[in-house]
Amino acid sequence: MSLNEQLNRLLQTFVSGTLDVEGAVLVTTDGLPLASVLGPGVDEDRIAAMGAAALSMGARTIGDLQRGTLEQVLLKGSGGYVMLVQAGSESVLEAYSNEDAKLGLLLYEMKQVAKQIAQIMR
């Protein structure tokens, strides 16, 4: 199985098996999509680029405030959440959910998937 197939299968399992998650994309830290499971009408390239930009801004803010290294970025809107977590040294897992998502559970599941991604990407 190719790397892309492994990553897409992992994301599909994550999205279909995690309550309230509506989509996910794995992106490079430069904003290029590697794999995704997104809803209809969601532009993979645009979401990937914006996620990488949010992660970059978060990392700079954490660094400027001397708060260690960035672990996650959480965006909350009136209709739900977007969360980003590092998945290895060169990629980021970005997922979006509805407003009913349990953030602790979502973060736990994302960290588990991020570990699997890091192992696959070695």
N, CA, C and O atoms as a GROMACS GRO file, in nm:
protein
  488
    1MET      N    1   0.085  -0.118   0.000
    1MET     CA    2   0.000   0.000   0.000
    1MET      C    3   0.090   0.124   0.000
    1MET      O    4   0.188   0.130   0.074
    2SER      N    5   0.056   0.221  -0.083
    2SER     CA    6   0.136   0.344  -0.093
    2SER      C    7   0.120   0.430   0.032
    2SER      O    8   0.026   0.413   0.109
    3LEU      N    9   0.213   0.523   0.049
    3LEU     CA   10   0.208   0.616   0.162
    3LEU      C   11   0.078   0.694   0.160
    3LEU      O   12   0.012   0.709   0.263
    4ASN      N   13   0.039   0.744   0.042
    4ASN     CA   14  -0.084   0.822   0.030
    4ASN      C   15  -0.206   0.739   0.068
    4ASN      O   16  -0.296   0.788   0.136
    5GLU      N   17  -0.208   0.614   0.025
    5GLU     CA   18  -0.321   0.526   0.059
    5GLU      C   19  -0.328   0.500   0.210
    5GLU      O   20  -0.436   0.500   0.268
    6GLN      N   21  -0.213   0.480   0.273
    6GLN     CA   22  -0.209   0.458   0.418
    6GLN      C   23  -0.263   0.579   0.493
    6GLN      O   24  -0.343   0.566   0.586
    7LEU      N   25  -0.217   0.698   0.451
    7LEU     CA   26  -0.259   0.820   0.518
    7LEU      C   27  -0.408   0.846   0.499
    7LEU      O   28  -0.478   0.883   0.593
    8ASN      N   29  -0.457   0.827   0.376
    8ASN     CA   30  -0.599   0.848   0.350
    8ASN      C   31  -0.685   0.749   0.428
    8ASN      O   32  -0.790   0.786   0.480
    9ARG      N   33  -0.642   0.624   0.436
    9ARG     CA   34  -0.716   0.524   0.512
    9ARG      C   35  -0.720   0.560   0.661
    9ARG      O   36  -0.824   0.547   0.726
   10LEU      N   37  -0.608   0.606   0.714
   10LEU     CA   38  -0.601   0.647   0.854
   10LEU      C   39  -0.695   0.764   0.882
   10LEU      O   40  -0.766   0.765   0.982
   11LEU      N   41  -0.694   0.864   0.792
   11LEU     CA   42  -0.783   0.979   0.811
   11LEU      C   43  -0.930   0.938   0.798
   11LEU      O   44  -1.014   0.987   0.874
   12GLN      N   45  -0.960   0.849   0.704
   12GLN     CA   46  -1.098   0.803   0.688
   12GLN      C   47  -1.146   0.733   0.814
   12GLN      O   48  -1.260   0.754   0.858
   13THR      N   49  -1.062   0.650   0.873
   13THR     CA   50  -1.096   0.580   0.997
   13THR      C   51  -1.117   0.680   1.110
   13THR      O   52  -1.211   0.667   1.189
   14PHE      N   53  -1.030   0.781   1.118
   14PHE     CA   54  -1.042   0.884   1.221
   14PHE      C   55  -1.173   0.961   1.207
   14PHE      O   56  -1.247   0.977   1.305
   15VAL      N   57  -1.204   1.008   1.086
   15VAL     CA   58  -1.324   1.089   1.065
   15VAL      C   59  -1.450   1.006   1.088
   15VAL      O   60  -1.543   1.052   1.154
   16SER      N   61  -1.454   0.886   1.033
   16SER     CA   62  -1.576   0.805   1.047
   16SER      C   63  -1.592   0.748   1.188
   16SER      O   64  -1.704   0.718   1.229
   17GLY      N   65  -1.482   0.734   1.262
   17GLY     CA   66  -1.489   0.672   1.393
   17GLY      C   67  -1.487   0.767   1.511
   17GLY      O   68  -1.491   0.723   1.626
   18THR      N   69  -1.479   0.897   1.486
   18THR     CA   70  -1.472   0.994   1.594
   18THR      C   71  -1.598   1.080   1.593
   18THR      O   72  -1.626   1.151   1.496
   19LEU      N   73  -1.673   1.072   1.700
   19LEU     CA   74  -1.800   1.143   1.711
   19LEU      C   75  -1.783   1.292   1.685
   19LEU      O   76  -1.692   1.355   1.740
   20ASP      N   77  -1.869   1.348   1.603
   20ASP     CA   78  -1.879   1.491   1.574
   20ASP      C   79  -1.770   1.546   1.482
   20ASP      O   80  -1.777   1.663   1.445
   21VAL      N   81  -1.671   1.465   1.443
   21VAL     CA   82  -1.570   1.512   1.347
   21VAL      C   83  -1.631   1.506   1.208
   21VAL      O   84  -1.688   1.404   1.168
   22GLU      N   85  -1.618   1.615   1.134
   22GLU     CA   86  -1.678   1.624   1.001
   22GLU      C   87  -1.576   1.615   0.889
   22GLU      O   88  -1.614   1.590   0.774
   23GLY      N   89  -1.449   1.636   0.919
   23GLY     CA   90  -1.346   1.626   0.816
   23GLY      C   91  -1.209   1.646   0.875
   23GLY      O   92  -1.193   1.695   0.987
   24ALA      N   93  -1.108   1.605   0.797
   24ALA     CA   94  -0.970   1.620   0.841
   24ALA      C   95  -0.879   1.629   0.720
   24ALA      O   96  -0.909   1.575   0.613
   25VAL      N   97  -0.768   1.698   0.739
   25VAL     CA   98  -0.667   1.707   0.634
   25VAL      C   99  -0.530   1.700   0.701
   25VAL      O  100  -0.509   1.758   0.807
   26LEU      N  101  -0.439   1.630   0.638
   26LEU     CA  102  -0.301   1.625   0.681
   26LEU      C  103  -0.222   1.713   0.586
   26LEU      O  104  -0.227   1.694   0.464
   27VAL      N  105  -0.149   1.809   0.641
   27VAL     CA  106  -0.076   1.904   0.558
   27VAL      C  107   0.069   1.911   0.600
   27VAL      O  108   0.104   1.881   0.714
   28THR      N  109   0.154   1.952   0.506
   28THR     CA  110   0.293   1.980   0.542
   28THR      C  111   0.295   2.112   0.618
   28THR      O  112   0.199   2.189   0.613
   29THR      N  113   0.403   2.138   0.687
   29THR     CA  114   0.414   2.264   0.759
   29THR      C  115   0.420   2.382   0.663
   29THR      O  116   0.405   2.497   0.704
   30ASP      N  117   0.443   2.354   0.534
   30ASP     CA  118   0.440   2.459   0.431
   30ASP      C  119   0.300   2.481   0.375
   30ASP      O  120   0.280   2.573   0.295
   31GLY      N  121   0.204   2.400   0.415
   31GLY     CA  122   0.066   2.418   0.372
   31GLY      C  123   0.023   2.335   0.253
   31GLY      O  124  -0.080   2.364   0.192
   32LEU      N  125   0.100   2.232   0.218
   32LEU     CA  126   0.062   2.146   0.107
   32LEU      C  127  -0.014   2.024   0.159
   32LEU      O  128   0.033   1.958   0.252
   33PRO      N  129  -0.130   1.993   0.102
   33PRO     CA  130  -0.208   1.879   0.150
   33PRO      C  131  -0.141   1.746   0.115
   33PRO      O  132  -0.091   1.728   0.004
   34LEU      N  133  -0.141   1.655   0.211
   34LEU     CA  134  -0.086   1.520   0.190
   34LEU      C  135  -0.197   1.417   0.178
   34LEU      O  136  -0.186   1.322   0.100
   35ALA      N  137  -0.304   1.435   0.254
   35ALA     CA  138  -0.417   1.343   0.253
   35ALA      C  139  -0.535   1.417   0.314
   35ALA      O  140  -0.518   1.508   0.395
   36SER      N  141  -0.656   1.377   0.275
   36SER     CA  142  -0.772   1.445   0.333
   36SER      C  143  -0.898   1.362   0.322
   36SER      O  144  -0.913   1.277   0.234
   37VAL      N  145  -0.988   1.390   0.414
   37VAL     CA  146  -1.126   1.341   0.411
   37VAL      C  147  -1.209   1.463   0.446
   37VAL      O  148  -1.222   1.498   0.564
   38LEU      N  149  -1.265   1.527   0.345
   38LEU     CA  150  -1.334   1.654   0.363
   38LEU      C  151  -1.477   1.645   0.312
   38LEU      O  152  -1.508   1.563   0.225
   39GLY      N  153  -1.562   1.728   0.365
   39GLY     CA  154  -1.700   1.734   0.321
   39GLY      C  155  -1.712   1.796   0.183
   39GLY      O  156  -1.617   1.854   0.132
   40PRO      N  157  -1.829   1.784   0.123
   40PRO     CA  158  -1.852   1.841  -0.010
   40PRO      C  159  -1.834   1.992  -0.009
   40PRO      O  160  -1.878   2.060   0.084
   41GLY      N  161  -1.770   2.043  -0.111
   41GLY     CA  162  -1.751   2.187  -0.126
   41GLY      C  163  -1.635   2.244  -0.048
   41GLY      O  164  -1.612   2.365  -0.054
   42VAL      N  165  -1.561   2.162   0.027
   42VAL     CA  166  -1.446   2.211   0.103
   42VAL      C  167  -1.323   2.204   0.013
   42VAL      O  168  -1.290   2.098  -0.040
   43ASP      N  169  -1.256   2.317  -0.005
   43ASP     CA  170  -1.138   2.327  -0.090
   43ASP      C  171  -1.014   2.280  -0.014
   43ASP      O  172  -0.966   2.350   0.076
   44GLU      N  173  -0.964   2.164  -0.049
   44GLU     CA  174  -0.851   2.103   0.021
   44GLU      C  175  -0.728   2.195   0.025
   44GLU      O  176  -0.667   2.212   0.130
   45ASP      N  177  -0.693   2.254  -0.088
   45ASP     CA  178  -0.574   2.339  -0.094
   45ASP      C  179  -0.589   2.462  -0.006
   45ASP      O  180  -0.495   2.502   0.063
   46ARG      N  181  -0.705   2.522  -0.009
   46ARG     CA  182  -0.729   2.643   0.071
   46ARG      C  183  -0.726   2.612   0.221
   46ARG      O  184  -0.665   2.686   0.299
   47ILE      N  185  -0.793   2.505   0.261
   47ILE     CA  186  -0.795   2.466   0.402
   47ILE      C  187  -0.655   2.431   0.450
   47ILE      O  188  -0.616   2.466   0.561
   48ALA      N  189  -0.580   2.361   0.366
   48ALA     CA  190  -0.443   2.324   0.403
   48ALA      C  191  -0.356   2.447   0.424
   48ALA      O  192  -0.283   2.456   0.523
   49ALA      N  193  -0.364   2.541   0.333
   49ALA     CA  194  -0.282   2.663   0.342
   49ALA      C  195  -0.321   2.746   0.465
   49ALA      O  196  -0.233   2.796   0.536
   50MET      N  197  -0.450   2.760   0.490
   50MET     CA  198  -0.494   2.839   0.606
   50MET      C  199  -0.456   2.771   0.737
   50MET      O  200  -0.420   2.838   0.833
   51GLY      N  201  -0.463   2.639   0.741
   51GLY     CA  202  -0.423   2.567   0.861
   51GLY      C  203  -0.276   2.584   0.892
   51GLY      O  204  -0.238   2.605   1.007
   52ALA      N  205  -0.192   2.576   0.789
   52ALA     CA  206  -0.049   2.595   0.809
   52ALA      C  207  -0.020   2.737   0.856
   52ALA      O  208   0.068   2.758   0.940
   53ALA      N  209  -0.092   2.834   0.802
   53ALA     CA  210  -0.073   2.973   0.845
   53ALA      C  211  -0.114   2.991   0.991
   53ALA      O  212  -0.044   3.060   1.067
   54ALA      N  213  -0.225   2.930   1.032
   54ALA     CA  214  -0.269   2.939   1.172
   54ALA      C  215  -0.166   2.875   1.265
   54ALA      O  216  -0.137   2.929   1.372
   55LEU      N  217  -0.112   2.762   1.224
   55LEU     CA  218  -0.011   2.695   1.305
   55LEU      C  219   0.115   2.781   1.316
   55LEU      O  220   0.174   2.791   1.424
   56SER      N  221   0.155   2.841   1.207
   56SER     CA  222   0.274   2.927   1.208
   56SER      C  223   0.255   3.046   1.302
   56SER      O  224   0.345   3.079   1.380
   57MET      N  225   0.139   3.110   1.294
   57MET     CA  226   0.112   3.224   1.383
   57MET      C  227   0.108   3.180   1.529
   57MET      O  228   0.159   3.250   1.617
   58GLY      N  229   0.049   3.066   1.555
   58GLY     CA  230   0.045   3.014   1.691
   58GLY      C  231   0.184   2.986   1.745
   58GLY      O  232   0.215   3.019   1.859
   59ALA      N  233   0.268   2.924   1.662
   59ALA     CA  234   0.405   2.893   1.704
   59ALA      C  235   0.484   3.019   1.734
   59ALA      O  236   0.559   3.025   1.831
   60ARG      N  237   0.466   3.121   1.650
   60ARG     CA  238   0.537   3.247   1.674
   60ARG      C  239   0.489   3.314   1.803
   60ARG      O  240   0.569   3.366   1.880
   61THR      N  241   0.359   3.312   1.826
   61THR     CA  242   0.304   3.372   1.947
   61THR      C  243   0.356   3.300   2.071
   61THR      O  244   0.399   3.364   2.167
   62ILE      N  245   0.350   3.167   2.070
   62ILE     CA  246   0.401   3.088   2.182
   62ILE      C  247   0.549   3.119   2.206
   62ILE      O  248   0.592   3.136   2.320
   63GLY      N  249   0.626   3.126   2.097
   63GLY     CA  250   0.769   3.155   2.109
   63GLY      C  251   0.795   3.294   2.164
   63GLY      O  252   0.879   3.311   2.252
   64ASP      N  253   0.724   3.393   2.111
   64ASP     CA  254   0.743   3.531   2.157
   64ASP      C  255   0.708   3.548   2.305
   64ASP      O  256   0.769   3.629   2.375
   65LEU      N  257   0.610   3.472   2.351
   65LEU     CA  258   0.570   3.480   2.491
   65LEU      C  259   0.645   3.380   2.580
   65LEU      O  260   0.617   3.368   2.699
   66GLN      N  261   0.740   3.311   2.520
   66GLN     CA  262   0.824   3.214   2.591
   66GLN      C  263   0.740   3.112   2.667
   66GLN      O  264   0.758   3.090   2.787
   67ARG      N  265   0.649   3.048   2.594
   67ARG     CA  266   0.560   2.948   2.651
   67ARG      C  267   0.597   2.806   2.606
   67ARG      O  268   0.512   2.717   2.610
   68GLY      N  269   0.721   2.784   2.565
   68GLY     CA  270   0.764   2.651   2.522
   68GLY      C  271   0.740   2.630   2.374
   68GLY      O  272   0.759   2.721   2.294
   69THR      N  273   0.699   2.509   2.339
   69THR     CA  274   0.671   2.477   2.199
   69THR      C  275   0.521   2.457   2.180
   69THR      O  276   0.451   2.412   2.271
   70LEU      N  277   0.475   2.491   2.063
   70LEU     CA  278   0.332   2.481   2.032
   70LEU      C  279   0.289   2.335   2.030
   70LEU      O  280   0.356   2.251   1.970
   71GLU      N  281   0.178   2.305   2.093
   71GLU     CA  282   0.123   2.170   2.094
   71GLU      C  283  -0.005   2.159   2.012
   71GLU      O  284  -0.030   2.058   1.947
   72GLN      N  285  -0.086   2.264   2.015
   72GLN     CA  286  -0.212   2.260   1.942
   72GLN      C  287  -0.262   2.401   1.916
   72GLN      O  288  -0.223   2.497   1.984
   73VAL      N  289  -0.348   2.412   1.817
   73VAL     CA  290  -0.419   2.536   1.790
   73VAL      C  291  -0.567   2.501   1.787
   73VAL      O  292  -0.608   2.405   1.722
   74LEU      N  293  -0.648   2.579   1.858
   74LEU     CA  294  -0.792   2.558   1.862
   74LEU      C  295  -0.861   2.684   1.814
   74LEU      O  296  -0.838   2.793   1.868
   75LEU      N  297  -0.946   2.670   1.714
   75LEU     CA  298  -1.028   2.780   1.664
   75LEU      C  299  -1.173   2.744   1.693
   75LEU      O  300  -1.219   2.634   1.661
   76LYS      N  301  -1.245   2.838   1.753
   76LYS     CA  302  -1.386   2.813   1.786
   76LYS      C  303  -1.472   2.914   1.712
   76LYS      O  304  -1.453   3.035   1.723
   77GLY      N  305  -1.569   2.862   1.637
   77GLY     CA  306  -1.666   2.945   1.569
   77GLY      C  307  -1.805   2.913   1.622
   77GLY      O  308  -1.823   2.820   1.700
   78SER      N  309  -1.903   2.989   1.580
   78SER     CA  310  -2.039   2.967   1.628
   78SER      C  311  -2.095   2.832   1.583
   78SER      O  312  -2.189   2.780   1.643
   79GLY      N  313  -2.038   2.774   1.477
   79GLY     CA  314  -2.087   2.646   1.426
   79GLY      C  315  -1.998   2.528   1.455
   79GLY      O  316  -2.027   2.417   1.412
   80GLY      N  317  -1.889   2.550   1.526
   80GLY     CA  318  -1.801   2.436   1.555
   80GLY      C  319  -1.657   2.476   1.578
   80GLY      O  320  -1.625   2.592   1.603
   81TYR      N  321  -1.571   2.377   1.567
   81TYR     CA  322  -1.430   2.393   1.600
   81TYR      C  323  -1.339   2.348   1.486
   81TYR      O  324  -1.376   2.265   1.403
   82VAL      N  325  -1.220   2.406   1.484
   82VAL     CA  326  -1.110   2.358   1.401
   82VAL      C  327  -0.993   2.340   1.496
   82VAL      O  328  -0.960   2.431   1.572
   83MET      N  329  -0.930   2.224   1.493
   83MET     CA  330  -0.816   2.197   1.580
   83MET      C  331  -0.700   2.147   1.495
   83MET      O  332  -0.718   2.069   1.402
   84LEU      N  333  -0.580   2.194   1.530
   84LEU     CA  334  -0.458   2.153   1.461
   84LEU      C  335  -0.360   2.099   1.562
   84LEU      O  336  -0.340   2.159   1.668
   85VAL      N  337  -0.297   1.986   1.530
   85VAL     CA  338  -0.192   1.929   1.614
   85VAL      C  339  -0.077   1.885   1.525
   85VAL      O  340  -0.097   1.842   1.411
   86GLN      N  341   0.043   1.896   1.578
   86GLN     CA  342   0.162   1.852   1.505
   86GLN      C  343   0.155   1.701   1.487
   86GLN      O  344   0.119   1.629   1.580
   87ALA      N  345   0.190   1.654   1.369
   87ALA     CA  346   0.190   1.510   1.339
   87ALA      C  347   0.326   1.475   1.279
   87ALA      O  348   0.338   1.462   1.157
   88GLY      N  349   0.426   1.460   1.362
   88GLY     CA  350   0.562   1.443   1.315
   88GLY      C  351   0.627   1.579   1.299
   88GLY      O  352   0.567   1.682   1.330
   89SER      N  353   0.749   1.579   1.251
   89SER     CA  354   0.823   1.705   1.244
   89SER      C  355   0.785   1.793   1.126
   89SER      O  356   0.809   1.914   1.129
   90GLU      N  357   0.725   1.735   1.024
   90GLU     CA  358   0.698   1.812   0.902
   90GLU      C  359   0.552   1.815   0.860
   90GLU      O  360   0.521   1.862   0.751
   91SER      N  361   0.462   1.767   0.945
   91SER     CA  362   0.321   1.766   0.905
   91SER      C  363   0.230   1.802   1.022
   91SER      O  364   0.267   1.794   1.139
   92VAL      N  365   0.109   1.843   0.985
   92VAL     CA  366   0.010   1.890   1.081
   92VAL      C  367  -0.124   1.824   1.049
   92VAL      O  368  -0.166   1.818   0.934
   93LEU      N  369  -0.191   1.774   1.152
   93LEU     CA  370  -0.325   1.719   1.138
   93LEU      C  371  -0.425   1.828   1.173
   93LEU      O  372  -0.421   1.884   1.282
   94GLU      N  373  -0.514   1.855   1.081
   94GLU     CA  374  -0.617   1.958   1.099
   94GLU      C  375  -0.753   1.889   1.089
   94GLU      O  376  -0.780   1.820   0.991
   95ALA      N  377  -0.837   1.908   1.189
   95ALA     CA  378  -0.970   1.847   1.187
   95ALA      C  379  -1.075   1.952   1.222
   95ALA      O  380  -1.047   2.046   1.296
   96TYR      N  381  -1.194   1.934   1.167
   96TYR     CA  382  -1.303   2.025   1.202
   96TYR      C  383  -1.423   1.943   1.248
   96TYR      O  384  -1.448   1.833   1.200
   97SER      N  385  -1.496   2.003   1.343
   97SER     CA  386  -1.609   1.933   1.404
   97SER      C  387  -1.726   2.028   1.423
   97SER      O  388  -1.713   2.149   1.405
   98ASN      N  389  -1.839   1.971   1.459
   98ASN     CA  390  -1.953   2.056   1.491
   98ASN      C  391  -1.939   2.109   1.633
   98ASN      O  392  -1.844   2.076   1.704
   99GLU      N  393  -2.033   2.192   1.674
   99GLU     CA  394  -2.024   2.259   1.804
   99GLU      C  395  -2.048   2.166   1.922
   99GLU      O  396  -2.022   2.204   2.037
  100ASP      N  397  -2.097   2.044   1.897
  100ASP     CA  398  -2.124   1.950   2.005
  100ASP      C  399  -2.003   1.865   2.043
  100ASP      O  400  -2.010   1.785   2.137
  101ALA      N  401  -1.893   1.881   1.973
  101ALA     CA  402  -1.775   1.798   1.996
  101ALA      C  403  -1.723   1.813   2.139
  101ALA      O  404  -1.723   1.922   2.196
  102LYS      N  405  -1.682   1.703   2.195
  102LYS     CA  406  -1.616   1.702   2.326
  102LYS      C  407  -1.467   1.725   2.301
  102LYS      O  408  -1.398   1.637   2.249
  103LEU      N  409  -1.419   1.842   2.337
  103LEU     CA  410  -1.283   1.881   2.300
  103LEU      C  411  -1.176   1.790   2.358
  103LEU      O  412  -1.077   1.762   2.290
  104GLY      N  413  -1.193   1.745   2.480
  104GLY     CA  414  -1.094   1.655   2.539
  104GLY      C  415  -1.082   1.526   2.460
  104GLY      O  416  -0.971   1.479   2.434
  105LEU      N  417  -1.195   1.469   2.423
  105LEU     CA  418  -1.196   1.346   2.344
  105LEU      C  419  -1.138   1.370   2.206
  105LEU      O  420  -1.059   1.290   2.156
  106LEU      N  421  -1.177   1.481   2.144
  106LEU     CA  422  -1.125   1.514   2.011
  106LEU      C  423  -0.973   1.529   2.015
  106LEU      O  424  -0.904   1.476   1.928
  107LEU      N  425  -0.922   1.600   2.112
  107LEU     CA  426  -0.778   1.618   2.124
  107LEU      C  427  -0.707   1.485   2.147
  107LEU      O  428  -0.603   1.459   2.086
  108TYR      N  429  -0.762   1.402   2.233
  108TYR     CA  430  -0.704   1.270   2.258
  108TYR      C  431  -0.697   1.189   2.128
  108TYR      O  432  -0.592   1.134   2.094
  109GLU      N  433  -0.808   1.182   2.055
  109GLU     CA  434  -0.812   1.106   1.930
  109GLU      C  435  -0.713   1.163   1.828
  109GLU      O  436  -0.646   1.088   1.757
  110MET      N  437  -0.706   1.296   1.821
  110MET     CA  438  -0.613   1.358   1.725
  110MET      C  439  -0.468   1.326   1.760
  110MET      O  440  -0.388   1.301   1.670
  111LYS      N  441  -0.434   1.327   1.887
  111LYS     CA  442  -0.297   1.294   1.928
  111LYS      C  443  -0.263   1.149   1.894
  111LYS      O  444  -0.151   1.120   1.853
  112GLN      N  445  -0.360   1.059   1.910
  112GLN     CA  446  -0.336   0.919   1.875
  112GLN      C  447  -0.312   0.904   1.725
  112GLN      O  448  -0.221   0.833   1.683
  113VAL      N  449  -0.393   0.971   1.646
  113VAL     CA  450  -0.377   0.965   1.500
  113VAL      C  451  -0.245   1.032   1.460
  113VAL      O  452  -0.176   0.983   1.370
  114ALA      N  453  -0.210   1.142   1.524
  114ALA     CA  454  -0.085   1.212   1.493
  114ALA      C  455   0.036   1.122   1.519
  114ALA      O  456   0.132   1.124   1.443
  115LYS      N  457   0.032   1.042   1.625
  115LYS     CA  458   0.140   0.947   1.653
  115LYS      C  459   0.151   0.843   1.542
  115LYS      O  460   0.261   0.809   1.498
  116GLN      N  461   0.037   0.794   1.497
  116GLN     CA  462   0.036   0.695   1.389
  116GLN      C  463   0.090   0.756   1.260
  116GLN      O  464   0.165   0.691   1.186
  117ILE      N  465   0.052   0.880   1.233
  117ILE     CA  466   0.101   0.949   1.113
  117ILE      C  467   0.252   0.964   1.120
  117ILE      O  468   0.322   0.938   1.022
  118ALA      N  469   0.303   1.006   1.236
  118ALA     CA  470   0.447   1.024   1.252
  118ALA      C  471   0.522   0.893   1.225
  118ALA      O  472   0.629   0.894   1.165
  119GLN      N  473   0.465   0.781   1.270
  119GLN     CA  474   0.529   0.651   1.246
  119GLN      C  475   0.526   0.615   1.098
  119GLN      O  476   0.625   0.565   1.044
  120ILE      N  477   0.416   0.640   1.032
  120ILE     CA  478   0.404   0.610   0.889
  120ILE      C  479   0.500   0.695   0.807
  120ILE      O  480   0.558   0.648   0.709
  121MET      N  481   0.517   0.821   0.847
  121MET     CA  482   0.597   0.917   0.769
  121MET      C  483   0.748   0.899   0.788
  121MET      O  484   0.826   0.961   0.716
  122ARG      N  485   0.791   0.816   0.884
  122ARG     CA  486   0.935   0.796   0.906
  122ARG      C  487   1.003   0.737   0.788
  122ARG      O  488   1.124   0.714   0.791
   0.00000   0.00000   0.00000
